[in-house]
């Protein structure tokens, strides 16, 4: 966040644990990241294991549905700038999309 402010960009912050993304929003984020749903999953979360999301037969839609139901599974932070997005870890990743 500090890196963005240094560049004169004041981001909108979405606390997705409080306001989970819709299916359409999540699909848009995945497209901007150029990720498949599996790439955005936090694999260390209890819900990942409980929902058996390591099962490779789970479809893209299954994984998206799980992230909507359990937003804690979504990797964070996600920074969106225009039509591009990055995972903000490490923070320097953010600089790639604002060039």
N, CA, C and O of each residue as an XYZ file, in Angstrom:
396
protein
N       0.825     -1.174      0.000
C       0.000      0.000      0.000
C       0.878      1.249      0.000
O       0.599      2.223     -0.700
N       1.924      1.203      0.784
C       2.841      2.344      0.857
C       3.474      2.618     -0.500
O       3.625      3.774     -0.895
N       3.843      1.561     -1.214
C       4.443      1.735     -2.544
C       3.491      2.454     -3.483
O       3.922      3.287     -4.280
N       2.213      2.149     -3.403
C       1.227      2.812     -4.257
C       1.093      4.281     -3.881
O       1.052      5.150     -4.752
N       1.026      4.552     -2.598
C       0.883      5.938     -2.144
C       2.087      6.774     -2.550
O       1.946      7.950     -2.887
N       3.278      6.167     -2.520
C       4.484      6.880     -2.955
C       4.396      7.270     -4.426
O       5.004      8.254     -4.848
N       3.642      6.503     -5.205
C       3.467      6.776     -6.642
C       2.248      7.660     -6.905
O       1.873      7.888     -8.055
N       1.631      8.159     -5.824
C       0.475      9.036     -5.973
C      -0.822      8.308     -6.280
O      -1.776      8.915     -6.766
N      -0.863      7.021     -6.003
C      -2.062      6.219     -6.261
C      -2.715      5.880     -4.924
O      -2.092      5.278     -4.050
N      -3.967      6.272     -4.782
C      -4.718      5.966     -3.567
C      -5.693      4.837     -3.871
O      -6.741      5.066     -4.475
N      -5.358      3.626     -3.459
C      -6.176      2.469     -3.829
C      -7.497      2.398     -3.069
O      -7.612      2.862     -1.934
N      -8.488      1.806     -3.728
C      -9.715      1.416     -3.046
C      -9.416      0.073     -2.407
O      -8.834     -0.808     -3.040
N      -9.807     -0.082     -1.174
C      -9.531     -1.325     -0.457
C     -10.837     -2.089     -0.279
O     -11.824     -1.552      0.225
N     -10.826     -3.345     -0.701
C     -11.990     -4.212     -0.545
C     -11.621     -5.285      0.470
O     -10.711     -6.083      0.245
N     -12.328     -5.295      1.574
C     -12.098     -6.303      2.608
C     -12.972     -7.508      2.269
O     -14.105     -7.621      2.738
N     -12.436     -8.392      1.460
C     -13.265     -9.445      0.895
C     -13.682    -10.515      1.897
O     -14.561    -11.322      1.594
N     -13.081    -10.543      3.072
C     -13.582    -11.460      4.096
C     -14.931    -10.963      4.600
O     -15.775    -11.754      5.021
N     -15.131     -9.626      4.556
C     -16.402     -9.027      4.954
C     -17.374     -8.953      3.778
O     -18.583     -9.110      3.949
N     -16.835     -8.713      2.590
C     -17.644     -8.580      1.372
C     -17.037     -9.484      0.300
O     -16.280     -9.012     -0.548
N     -17.360    -10.771      0.329
C     -16.764    -11.694     -0.646
C     -17.132    -11.316     -2.083
O     -18.203    -10.762     -2.329
N     -16.249    -11.615     -3.019
C     -16.549    -11.310     -4.421
C     -17.653    -12.228     -4.947
O     -17.833    -13.349     -4.472
N     -18.376    -11.728     -5.926
C     -19.361    -12.564     -6.611
C     -18.610    -13.499     -7.558
O     -17.405    -13.356     -7.760
N     -19.324    -14.437     -8.123
C     -18.708    -15.350     -9.093
C     -18.152    -14.551    -10.274
O     -17.035    -14.798    -10.730
N     -18.935    -13.600    -10.759
C     -18.517    -12.783    -11.900
C     -17.266    -11.961    -11.559
O     -16.343    -11.866    -12.367
N     -17.242    -11.369    -10.358
C     -16.072    -10.588     -9.936
C     -14.834    -11.471     -9.833
O     -13.751    -11.083    -10.271
N     -14.995    -12.648     -9.257
C     -13.855    -13.548     -9.092
C     -13.334    -14.015    -10.451
O     -12.124    -14.108    -10.653
N     -14.231    -14.304    -11.370
C     -13.802    -14.692    -12.720
C     -13.050    -13.551    -13.404
O     -12.076    -13.788    -14.119
N     -13.498    -12.320    -13.187
C     -12.820    -11.151    -13.757
C     -11.426    -10.990    -13.159
O     -10.467    -10.700    -13.875
N     -11.318    -11.178    -11.852
C     -10.018    -11.083    -11.177
C      -9.071    -12.152    -11.716
O      -7.908    -11.866    -11.999
N      -9.558    -13.365    -11.856
C      -8.724    -14.453    -12.383
C      -8.225    -14.118    -13.781
O      -7.064    -14.366    -14.107
N      -9.091    -13.561    -14.598
C      -8.700    -13.188    -15.959
C      -7.616    -12.106    -15.932
O      -6.642    -12.181    -16.682
N      -7.787    -11.100    -15.064
C      -6.800    -10.017    -14.968
C      -5.460    -10.525    -14.448
O      -4.405    -10.028    -14.841
N      -5.509    -11.507    -13.570
C      -4.281    -12.109    -13.042
C      -3.650    -13.081    -14.040
O      -2.468    -13.410    -13.944
N      -4.457    -13.532    -14.994
C      -4.056    -14.597    -15.914
C      -3.776    -15.881    -15.119
O      -2.787    -16.578    -15.349
N      -4.683    -16.163    -14.180
C      -4.593    -17.319    -13.291
C      -5.752    -18.258    -13.571
O      -6.804    -17.844    -14.059
N      -5.544    -19.518    -13.257
C      -6.623    -20.480    -13.096
C      -7.040    -20.390    -11.627
O      -6.276    -19.893    -10.798
N      -8.230    -20.860    -11.301
C      -8.722    -20.776     -9.923
C      -7.750    -21.432     -8.940
O      -7.524    -20.908     -7.850
N      -7.182    -22.561     -9.318
C      -6.261    -23.270     -8.422
C      -5.052    -22.402     -8.042
O      -4.507    -22.538     -6.947
N      -4.638    -21.511     -8.950
C      -3.485    -20.640     -8.693
C      -3.760    -19.617     -7.595
O      -2.830    -19.102     -6.975
N      -5.035    -19.325     -7.358
C      -5.409    -18.283     -6.403
C      -5.747    -18.840     -5.022
O      -6.010    -18.078     -4.093
N      -5.741    -20.149     -4.887
C      -6.100    -20.781     -3.616
C      -4.967    -20.716     -2.597
O      -3.799    -20.925     -2.922
N      -5.345    -20.421     -1.360
C      -4.407    -20.500     -0.233
C      -4.449    -21.944      0.273
O      -5.383    -22.356      0.961
N      -3.432    -22.678     -0.081
C      -3.433    -24.120      0.165
C      -3.184    -24.509      1.619
O      -3.378    -25.668      1.985
N      -2.761    -23.569      2.445
C      -2.502    -23.870      3.845
C      -3.708    -23.700      4.753
O      -3.637    -24.011      5.942
N      -4.812    -23.211      4.207
C      -6.008    -22.981      5.023
C      -6.717    -24.298      5.336
O      -6.715    -25.227      4.529
N      -7.320    -24.359      6.520
C      -8.048    -25.566      6.934
C      -9.148    -25.918      5.936
O      -9.382    -27.094      5.656
N      -9.823    -24.899      5.398
C     -10.913    -25.140      4.447
C     -10.414    -25.821      3.169
O     -11.155    -26.573      2.536
N      -9.182    -25.563      2.800
C      -8.604    -26.211      1.621
C      -8.578    -27.720      1.828
O      -8.943    -28.490      0.940
N      -8.143    -28.122      3.008
C      -8.069    -29.554      3.320
C      -9.466    -30.133      3.540
O      -9.787    -31.211      3.040
N     -10.302    -29.393      4.305
C     -11.647    -29.881      4.626
C     -12.508    -30.082      3.379
O     -13.324    -31.002      3.328
N     -12.326    -29.232      2.386
C     -13.117    -29.314      1.151
C     -12.444    -30.185      0.089
O     -12.930    -30.294     -1.036
N     -11.318    -30.804      0.462
C     -10.572    -31.690     -0.439
C     -10.229    -30.996     -1.763
O     -10.372    -31.582     -2.836
N      -9.773    -29.740     -1.671
C      -9.503    -28.954     -2.870
C      -8.187    -29.320     -3.546
O      -7.889    -28.818     -4.630
N      -7.405    -30.181     -2.923
C      -6.191    -30.664     -3.591
C      -6.537    -31.709     -4.656
O      -5.699    -32.058     -5.488
N      -7.767    -32.199     -4.621
C      -8.240    -33.185     -5.601
C      -8.198    -32.557     -6.995
O      -8.933    -31.612     -7.281
N      -7.339    -33.087     -7.850
C      -7.140    -32.525     -9.187
C      -8.364    -32.682    -10.088
O      -8.434    -32.060    -11.148
N      -9.325    -33.504     -9.678
C     -10.533    -33.657    -10.494
C     -11.544    -32.537    -10.247
O     -12.549    -32.440    -10.952
N     -11.279    -31.687     -9.242
C     -12.174    -30.546     -8.991
C     -12.108    -29.610    -10.188
O     -11.027    -29.278    -10.675
N     -13.271    -29.192    -10.650
C     -13.335    -28.312    -11.820
C     -13.022    -26.869    -11.435
O     -13.007    -26.511    -10.257
N     -12.776    -26.061    -12.440
C     -12.566    -24.624    -12.243
C     -13.765    -24.041    -11.484
O     -13.601    -23.247    -10.557
N     -14.953    -24.444    -11.889
C     -16.170    -23.942    -11.240
C     -16.251    -24.392     -9.785
O     -16.676    -23.618     -8.927
N     -15.851    -25.628     -9.493
C     -15.832    -26.120     -8.108
C     -14.932    -25.243     -7.250
O     -15.291    -24.877     -6.131
N     -13.763    -24.908     -7.779
C     -12.794    -24.116     -7.019
C     -13.284    -22.685     -6.829
O     -13.118    -22.115     -5.751
N     -13.881    -22.103     -7.857
C     -14.442    -20.751     -7.741
C     -15.558    -20.745     -6.696
O     -15.626    -19.840     -5.864
N     -16.420    -21.738     -6.739
C     -17.513    -21.837     -5.763
C     -16.971    -21.943     -4.343
O     -17.517    -21.336     -3.422
N     -15.908    -22.706     -4.165
C     -15.300    -22.847     -2.835
C     -14.744    -21.511     -2.351
O     -14.885    -21.176     -1.175
N     -14.115    -20.743     -3.244
C     -13.568    -19.443     -2.838
C     -14.673    -18.451     -2.496
O     -14.487    -17.591     -1.635
N     -15.807    -18.560     -3.154
C     -16.935    -17.681     -2.835
C     -17.520    -18.067     -1.478
O     -17.840    -17.201     -0.664
N     -17.657    -19.362     -1.241
C     -18.201    -19.834      0.033
C     -17.229    -19.607      1.186
O     -17.645    -19.288      2.300
N     -15.932    -19.773      0.918
C     -14.894    -19.626      1.939
C     -13.862    -18.607      1.446
O     -12.785    -19.003      0.999
N     -14.162    -17.308      1.516
C     -13.259    -16.299      0.943
C     -11.858    -16.301      1.547
O     -10.924    -15.759      0.956
N     -11.712    -16.905      2.718
C     -10.385    -17.021      3.332
C      -9.425    -17.806      2.441
O      -8.208    -17.708      2.596
N      -9.972    -18.580      1.513
C      -9.152    -19.382      0.595
C      -8.482    -18.548     -0.492
O      -7.573    -19.030     -1.167
N      -8.920    -17.302     -0.668
C      -8.398    -16.461     -1.747
C      -7.060    -15.855     -1.330
O      -6.955    -15.214     -0.285
N      -6.057    -16.064     -2.152
C      -4.731    -15.478     -1.908
C      -4.873    -13.963     -1.841
O      -5.682    -13.374     -2.557
N      -4.086    -13.344     -0.985
C      -4.183    -11.901     -0.814
C      -2.842    -11.296     -0.505
O      -1.922    -12.017     -0.119
N      -2.698    -10.025     -0.656
C      -3.643     -9.080     -1.252
C      -3.584     -9.139     -2.778
O      -2.558     -9.481     -3.366
N      -4.691     -8.805     -3.390
C      -4.762     -8.705     -4.849
C      -4.845     -7.226     -5.187
O      -5.679     -6.502     -4.644
N      -3.988     -6.788     -6.073
C      -3.997     -5.390     -6.501
C      -4.433     -5.361     -7.959
O      -3.842     -6.016     -8.817
N      -5.482     -4.586     -8.218
C      -6.014     -4.448     -9.579
C      -5.781     -3.018    -10.025
O      -6.078     -2.068     -9.301
N      -5.247     -2.881    -11.222
C      -4.981     -1.559    -11.794
C      -5.381     -1.626    -13.259
O      -4.690     -2.234    -14.076
N      -6.491     -1.001    -13.578
C      -6.993     -1.083    -14.947
C      -7.412     -2.504    -15.260
O      -8.216     -3.099    -14.543
N      -6.866     -3.039    -16.327
C      -7.208     -4.400    -16.756
C      -6.174     -5.431    -16.318
O      -6.180     -6.565    -16.798
N      -5.286     -5.037    -15.404
C      -4.244     -5.951    -14.925
C      -4.374     -6.131    -13.421
O      -4.950     -5.292    -12.729
N      -3.836     -7.223    -12.930
C      -3.845     -7.495    -11.497
C      -2.606     -8.300    -11.137
O      -2.042     -9.005    -11.975
N      -2.189     -8.188     -9.881
C      -1.086     -8.984     -9.346
C      -1.403     -9.335     -7.899
O      -2.207     -8.675     -7.240
N      -0.757    -10.382     -7.428
C      -0.769    -10.683     -6.001
C       0.281     -9.762     -5.385
O       1.415     -9.705     -5.860
N      -0.089     -9.052     -4.345
C       0.791     -8.044     -3.758
C       1.834     -8.580     -2.800
O       2.238     -7.874     -1.877
N       2.276     -9.804     -2.996
C       3.377    -10.368     -2.203
C       4.409    -10.914     -3.154
O       4.079    -11.743     -4.001
N       5.605    -10.494     -3.049
C       6.079     -9.387     -2.227
C       5.511     -8.067     -2.747
O       5.059     -7.992     -3.890
N       5.532     -7.025     -1.912
C       4.943     -5.738     -2.292
C       5.474     -5.179     -3.610
O       4.765     -4.450     -4.302
N       6.686     -5.506     -3.952
C       7.282     -4.996     -5.194
C       6.535     -5.484     -6.442
O       6.652     -4.879     -7.507
N       5.772     -6.572     -6.316
C       4.963     -7.051     -7.446
C       4.028     -5.966     -7.955
O       3.742     -5.890     -9.150
N       3.554     -5.129     -7.043
C       2.594     -4.084     -7.392
C       3.191     -3.115     -8.405
O       2.482     -2.601     -9.271
N       4.478     -2.868     -8.298
C       5.124     -1.917     -9.206
C       5.055     -2.381    -10.653
O       5.090     -1.560    -11.570
N       4.957     -3.693    -10.867
C       4.904     -4.238    -12.224
C       3.671     -3.777    -12.992
O       3.738     -3.600    -14.208
N       2.554     -3.581    -12.310
C       1.334     -3.232    -13.043
C       1.095     -1.734    -13.165
O       0.211     -1.310    -13.909
N       1.859     -0.934    -12.452
C       1.622      0.514    -12.540
C       2.628      1.208    -13.441
O       2.643      2.436    -13.527
N       3.463      0.437    -14.111
C       4.451      1.025    -15.020
C       3.768      1.588    -16.242
O       4.433      2.127    -17.127
